[in-house]
Amino acid sequence: MRTILLAMLAALTAFAGIERLKLEDAIELLKKNNHEIKIARFDEEIAKFKTKIAKSYNYGKLDYTFMALRSNDAGNVFGFKLQSREATFRDFGFSDFLGGVGQALQLAGGDFAVFTNLMSNPAMQNALLDTAPADLNYPEARNHFQSKLTYMVPLFTGFKLTQYEKISKAMERMSAIESKQIVNEKIFQTKKVFYDITLVENYIQNLNSIKSDIDKLENIIKAFMSEGYAKDTDLLEVQAKKAEIESYLNQAKLNRDLAYQFLEFLIGEDVSSIEHTQELASLPTLSVDEMVQKSFDMQKAKLGVKITEMNVKLQKSGYYPEIGAFGEYGSSDNVPFNDFWDKDFYTIGAQLKWNIFNGGETSAQVQKAKIERFKMAEQYRMAKRGIALKIKQIITEVKSKDFDVTAKKRELDFAKRVYEHYQAKYREGLAKISDVLIKHSEELKALMELLKTKTERNEKVFMLESILDKGDVK
């Protein structure tokens, strides 16, 4: 029995969520488990390998090739034998040629002078030269196996490869900024959820307090009814108000559940409760200029300008020649790897390629790249002013919400006191129950408006923080 109870306890513990989760711990879980952050980091790693690929082009390419062929094509067979260093005069058709010469000797009867005259005869010469050698034209099929190493390396590309590598490194940096930006956004989403849960749970607590006041009022009315000082309609009005508050409570609890579900989605863990934060998030203490420089969009715009400058240099590479070198070493035979060192070969060389005319394409590409650079520089200046404006607007809105929060707190305190005053007057028979409930509704309205104002204020703060690179996001 004890074993069963322990097993059940272990199972319940396994399904239970994290209790009193701290914000710092939630951020660590977020960095570890969040899928969007993982994808962003994969993109960052891909960008790093793209840089390595761009850099690798500087070192050329070494290939090993093994070919296995069989052919009875006259050109191929003769070429195979030459590559194998096995070609003989027979392969040129000399057997047929010697046969014609032998016939001439027979006709000359051994007389060299006659033989000389016969060989000098144009008809005899044409007959010999027009003979189609069977060994050359109809060779037997032959196997051919070739094994070789080929190395090709660029020596000068007009600085094209250098610029490709620089652009790739810049794109790697861009990917790192974007990855960091995603991590930053998810962190501040997590912070916002913590603040939202704190606000809604405090709101639930206040609603419970208001409901407790209604419960007390309900008990007072029931007591008055027993003594004949209150009507059934008074009780019905209070119970209707109580049902309204319970509806608000239920909605608030559902909103809290949704917030917890979103938090669990972000950090990849089940959460039962959190450790509350303050209700109001703090504004960054940096100056506007510092915030502009630390904004992710500003960093990306600045990097974009550098990339367009590199692109201009890249397009100018079309004005320069391209020089490359290559080397080849191998061996061929009709048997794989047979007599490799006796039948080996090598080839080395270099090539210069210089475009003389392409219809003005290079010039147009350079001018296009320059215009793109001017465009990006203008976008950078526009982004700088736009980000500064956005930051100033958010700060102004937050400060405005701070005043609203102070005002809403005073309105709530006042509405609560008025309600308590009217409740006391009702006990004394100096006010109707409808007047008391109206004041109660005003208190409830003030509480809801305060919650809404605090939530809106926090959203603005987190909107500002989400665009800033504070340097502590990893």
C-alpha positions in Angstrom: 0.0 0.0 0.0 2.8 2.4 0.9 4.5 1.6 -2.4 1.3 2.5 -4.3 0.9 5.7 -2.4 4.5 6.7 -3.2 4.0 5.9 -6.9 0.8 8.0 -7.0 2.6 10.9 -5.3 5.5 10.6 -7.8 3.0 10.6 -10.7 1.2 13.7 -9.3 4.6 15.5 -8.8 5.6 14.7 -12.4 2.4 16.3 -13.8 2.5 19.3 -11.4 3.7 22.6 -12.8 6.5 24.8 -11.4 5.5 26.6 -8.2 6.4 30.2 -7.6 8.5 30.5 -10.7 10.8 33.5 -10.6 11.2 35.8 -13.6 14.9 35.2 -13.9 14.3 31.4 -13.9 11.6 31.8 -16.6 14.0 33.7 -18.8 16.6 30.9 -18.5 14.0 28.3 -19.4 12.9 30.5 -22.3 16.4 30.6 -23.7 16.7 26.9 -23.3 13.3 25.7 -24.6 11.7 28.3 -26.9 11.3 27.1 -30.4 11.6 30.5 -32.1 14.9 31.1 -30.3 16.2 27.7 -31.3 15.3 28.4 -35.0 17.0 31.8 -34.8 20.1 30.3 -33.5 20.1 27.7 -36.3 19.8 30.6 -38.8 22.8 32.2 -37.1 24.8 29.0 -37.4 23.9 28.7 -41.0 25.2 32.2 -41.7 28.5 31.3 -40.1 28.9 28.3 -42.4 28.0 30.5 -45.4 31.0 32.7 -44.4 33.2 29.6 -44.3 31.9 28.6 -47.7 32.8 32.0 -49.1 36.2 31.9 -47.6 36.9 28.4 -48.9 36.8 29.7 -52.6 40.2 31.4 -52.0 41.9 28.0 -51.5 40.8 26.5 -54.8 39.5 23.0 -55.4 41.3 19.6 -55.4 39.4 16.8 -57.1 40.1 13.1 -57.5 38.6 11.4 -60.5 38.5 7.7 -61.4 37.1 6.8 -64.8 36.3 3.3 -66.1 35.6 3.2 -69.9 35.3 0.6 -72.7 35.0 1.5 -76.3 35.7 0.2 -79.9 35.5 3.8 -81.3 38.7 4.2 -83.4 39.4 7.7 -82.0 38.8 6.5 -78.4 40.9 3.4 -78.7 43.8 5.2 -80.2 43.6 7.9 -77.6 43.4 5.3 -74.8 46.6 3.7 -76.0 48.4 7.1 -76.3 47.3 8.0 -72.7 48.6 4.6 -71.6 51.8 5.2 -73.5 51.2 1.9 -75.4 50.7 3.2 -78.9 52.7 1.4 -81.6 53.2 1.9 -85.4 50.7 -1.0 -85.9 48.1 1.2 -84.3 48.8 3.8 -87.0 48.0 1.2 -89.7 51.7 0.5 -90.6 50.9 -3.2 -91.2 48.8 -2.3 -94.3 51.4 0.3 -95.4 54.2 -2.3 -95.1 52.1 -4.8 -97.1 51.9 -2.3 -100.0 55.7 -1.7 -99.8 56.3 -5.5 -99.8 54.2 -5.8 -103.0 56.4 -3.1 -104.6 59.5 -5.0 -103.6 58.2 -8.2 -105.2 57.3 -6.3 -108.4 60.9 -4.8 -108.5 62.3 -8.3 -108.2 64.8 -7.2 -105.7 66.2 -4.4 -108.0 66.5 -1.4 -105.8 66.5 1.0 -108.7 63.2 -0.4 -110.0 61.9 -0.3 -106.4 62.8 3.4 -106.2 61.1 4.1 -109.5 58.0 2.3 -108.3 57.9 4.2 -105.0 58.4 7.5 -106.9 55.5 6.8 -109.1 52.6 9.1 -108.1 50.1 6.3 -108.8 51.9 4.0 -106.4 52.2 6.7 -103.8 48.5 7.6 -104.0 47.7 3.9 -103.7 49.7 3.5 -100.6 48.5 6.7 -99.0 44.9 6.1 -99.8 45.0 2.7 -98.2 42.5 2.6 -95.2 44.5 0.9 -92.4 42.3 -1.7 -90.6 44.3 -1.6 -87.4 43.6 2.1 -87.1 40.0 2.2 -88.3 38.7 -1.1 -86.9 40.5 -1.6 -83.6 39.4 -4.2 -81.1 37.4 -2.8 -78.1 39.7 -1.7 -75.3 39.2 -1.0 -71.6 40.5 2.3 -70.2 41.0 3.2 -66.5 42.2 6.6 -65.5 43.0 7.9 -62.1 43.9 11.6 -61.6 44.1 14.5 -59.2 43.1 18.0 -60.4 43.7 21.2 -58.5 42.4 24.6 -59.6 43.0 27.8 -57.7 42.1 31.4 -58.3 45.2 33.7 -58.2 43.4 37.0 -58.8 39.7 37.7 -59.2 39.7 41.5 -59.2 39.1 41.4 -55.4 35.8 39.7 -56.0 36.4 36.8 -53.6 37.6 39.2 -51.0 34.4 41.2 -51.2 32.2 38.1 -51.2 33.9 37.1 -47.9 33.4 40.5 -46.4 29.7 40.6 -47.4 29.2 37.1 -46.0 30.8 38.1 -42.7 28.5 41.2 -42.6 25.5 39.0 -43.3 26.7 36.7 -40.5 26.7 39.7 -38.2 23.2 40.7 -39.5 21.9 37.2 -38.7 23.5 37.5 -35.2 21.6 40.8 -34.6 18.3 39.3 -35.8 18.8 36.2 -33.6 19.5 38.5 -30.6 16.5 40.6 -31.5 14.2 37.5 -31.4 15.7 36.4 -28.0 15.1 40.0 -26.8 11.5 40.0 -28.0 10.8 36.7 -26.3 12.3 37.8 -23.1 10.2 40.9 -23.0 7.1 38.9 -23.9 7.9 36.7 -20.9 8.3 39.8 -18.7 5.0 41.2 -19.9 3.2 37.9 -19.1 4.7 38.1 -15.6 3.5 41.6 -15.1 0.1 40.8 -16.6 -0.4 37.8 -14.3 0.7 40.0 -11.3 -1.9 42.6 -12.3 -4.7 40.2 -13.0 -4.1 38.3 -9.8 -4.1 41.5 -7.8 -7.3 42.4 -9.7 -8.8 39.1 -8.7 -7.9 39.8 -5.1 -9.6 43.2 -5.3 -12.7 41.7 -6.9 -12.9 39.1 -4.1 -12.7 42.0 -1.6 -15.5 43.7 -3.5 -17.5 40.5 -3.5 -16.9 40.2 0.2 -18.5 43.7 0.6 -21.5 42.6 -1.4 -21.8 39.5 0.7 -21.9 41.7 3.8 -24.5 43.9 2.2 -26.5 40.8 1.3 -26.4 39.7 4.9 -27.5 43.1 6.1 -30.5 43.1 3.7 -31.5 39.6 4.8 -31.4 40.8 8.4 -33.4 43.9 7.6 -36.0 41.7 5.7 -36.5 39.6 8.8 -37.4 42.8 10.7 -39.5 44.2 7.9 -37.1 47.0 7.0 -36.1 45.7 3.5 -38.0 44.4 0.5 -37.5 41.4 -1.7 -36.4 43.6 -4.6 -33.5 45.0 -2.5 -32.2 41.4 -2.1 -32.7 40.7 -5.8 -30.8 43.8 -6.8 -27.9 42.9 -4.5 -27.9 39.3 -5.8 -27.9 40.6 -9.4 -24.9 42.7 -8.6 -23.2 39.8 -6.9 -23.7 37.7 -10.1 -22.1 40.5 -12.1 -19.1 40.5 -9.9 -18.8 36.7 -10.1 -18.9 37.0 -13.9 -16.0 39.5 -13.7 -14.2 37.2 -11.4 -14.7 34.3 -13.8 -13.5 36.3 -16.8 -10.4 37.5 -14.8 -9.6 33.9 -13.9 -9.9 32.8 -17.5 -7.6 35.7 -18.5 -5.1 34.5 -15.9 -5.3 30.9 -17.3 -4.7 32.2 -20.8 -1.6 34.2 -19.5 -0.3 31.1 -17.8 -0.8 29.1 -21.0 1.1 31.6 -23.1 3.9 31.6 -20.5 4.1 27.8 -20.7 4.2 28.1 -24.5 7.1 30.5 -24.3 9.3 28.7 -21.8 8.3 25.1 -22.7 7.4 24.1 -19.1 4.2 23.7 -17.0 3.7 26.5 -14.5 1.4 26.4 -11.5 2.2 29.8 -10.1 4.7 32.6 -10.4 6.5 34.9 -8.0 4.8 38.3 -8.5 6.7 41.3 -9.9 5.9 44.9 -9.3 2.7 46.1 -10.9 4.4 48.8 -13.0 7.5 48.2 -15.2 10.3 50.7 -15.1 11.3 52.8 -18.1 14.9 52.4 -19.4 17.1 55.1 -17.9 19.1 55.7 -21.1 18.9 58.9 -23.1 17.0 59.0 -26.4 20.2 59.2 -28.4 21.6 56.1 -26.5 18.4 54.2 -27.1 18.5 55.1 -30.8 22.1 53.7 -31.1 21.2 50.6 -29.1 18.0 49.8 -31.1 18.2 46.7 -33.2 16.8 48.4 -36.3 19.5 51.1 -36.1 22.2 48.4 -35.9 20.8 46.6 -38.9 20.5 49.8 -40.9 24.1 50.8 -40.1 25.2 47.3 -41.2 23.1 47.6 -44.4 25.0 50.7 -45.4 28.3 48.9 -45.0 27.1 46.0 -47.1 26.0 48.3 -50.0 29.5 49.9 -49.8 31.0 46.4 -50.2 28.7 45.7 -53.1 30.0 48.7 -55.0 33.6 47.3 -54.7 32.3 43.8 -55.7 30.7 45.2 -58.9 34.0 47.0 -59.7 35.8 43.7 -59.8 34.3 43.3 -63.4 36.9 45.8 -64.6 39.8 43.6 -63.6 41.2 40.4 -65.2 40.7 37.0 -63.6 43.8 34.8 -63.3 43.7 31.2 -62.3 46.1 28.2 -62.2 45.6 24.5 -62.4 47.5 21.3 -62.1 46.7 17.8 -63.0 48.4 14.5 -62.2 47.3 10.9 -62.9 47.8 7.6 -64.7 46.0 5.6 -67.4 45.9 2.0 -68.4 43.6 -0.8 -69.6 44.0 -2.4 -66.1 43.1 -0.3 -63.0 46.2 1.2 -61.3 48.5 -1.0 -63.4 52.1 0.3 -63.8 50.9 3.6 -62.2 54.3 5.3 -62.0 55.5 4.2 -65.5 52.3 5.5 -67.1 51.7 8.7 -65.1 51.2 12.1 -66.5 50.9 15.7 -65.4 49.6 19.0 -66.8 50.1 22.5 -65.3 48.9 25.8 -66.6 47.5 29.2 -65.9 44.8 31.3 -67.5 44.1 35.0 -67.7 40.6 36.1 -68.6 39.8 39.7 -69.1 36.5 41.0 -70.3 37.0 43.6 -73.0 33.4 44.4 -73.9 30.1 43.3 -72.4 27.8 46.0 -73.7 28.4 48.3 -70.7 27.0 45.7 -68.2 29.8 46.2 -65.6 29.5 49.9 -65.7 25.7 49.7 -65.2 26.2 47.2 -62.4 28.6 49.6 -60.6 26.2 52.6 -61.0 23.3 50.5 -59.8 25.3 49.5 -56.7 26.2 53.1 -56.0 22.5 54.1 -56.2 21.7 51.3 -53.8 24.3 52.6 -51.5 22.9 56.2 -51.6 19.4 54.7 -51.1 20.5 52.7 -48.1 22.3 55.8 -46.6 19.1 57.7 -47.0 17.1 54.9 -45.4 19.7 54.9 -42.5 19.1 58.6 -41.9 15.3 58.1 -42.1 15.5 55.1 -39.7 17.5 57.2 -37.2 14.9 60.0 -37.1 12.0 57.5 -37.2 13.3 55.4 -34.3 14.1 58.6 -32.3 10.5 59.8 -32.9 9.0 56.4 -31.9 11.1 56.3 -28.7 10.0 59.8 -27.8 6.4 59.0 -28.4 6.5 55.9 -26.3 8.2 57.7 -23.4 5.6 60.5 -23.6 2.8 57.9 -23.7 4.2 56.1 -20.6 4.6 59.4 -18.7 1.0 60.2 -19.6 -0.1 56.8 -18.4 1.8 57.4 -15.1 -0.4 60.4 -14.5 -3.5 58.4 -15.5 -2.5 55.6 -13.0 -2.2 58.2 -10.2 -5.6 59.7 -11.1 -7.3 56.3 -11.4 -5.9 55.3 -8.0 -7.5 58.4 -6.4 -10.8 57.7 -8.3 -10.8 54.1 -6.9 -10.1 55.3 -3.4 -12.8 57.9 -3.6 -15.3 55.5 -5.1 -14.6 53.0 -2.4 -15.1 55.6 0.3 -18.4 56.8 -1.3 -19.6 53.2 -1.5 -18.8 52.7 2.2 -20.6 55.9 3.0 -23.7 54.9 1.1 -23.7 51.5 2.7 -23.6 53.1 6.1 -26.5 55.4 5.1 -28.5 52.4 3.9 -28.1 50.8 7.3 -29.5 54.0 8.8 -32.4 54.0 6.3 -31.1 57.2 4.7 -30.4 55.7 1.2 -32.0 53.3 -1.2 -30.3 50.0 -2.1 -30.2 51.1 -5.8 -28.1 54.2 -4.7 -25.7 51.9 -2.8 -25.3 49.6 -5.8 -24.7 52.5 -8.2 -21.9 53.6 -6.0 -20.7 50.0 -5.9 -20.7 49.9 -9.7 -18.6 53.1 -9.8 -16.1 51.5 -7.5 -16.0 48.4 -9.8 -15.6 50.6 -12.8 -12.8 52.5 -11.3 -11.0 49.3 -10.4 -11.3 48.0 -14.0 -10.1 51.3 -15.5 -7.1 51.2 -13.2 -6.2 47.7 -14.3 -6.6 48.7 -17.9 -4.4 51.8 -17.5 -1.7 49.9 -15.8 -1.7 47.2 -18.5 -1.6 49.7 -21.2 1.3 51.5 -19.5 3.3 48.3 -19.1 2.7 47.4 -22.8 4.3 50.7 -23.8 7.3 50.1 -21.6 7.8 46.6 -23.0 7.3 47.9 -26.5 10.3 50.2 -25.9 12.4 47.6 -24.2 11.8 45.1 -27.0 13.5 47.3 -29.6 16.7 47.9 -27.5 19.8 45.8 -27.4 21.0 46.1 -23.8 23.9 43.8 -24.4 22.8 41.2 -21.9 20.8 39.0 -24.2 22.6 35.7 -25.1 
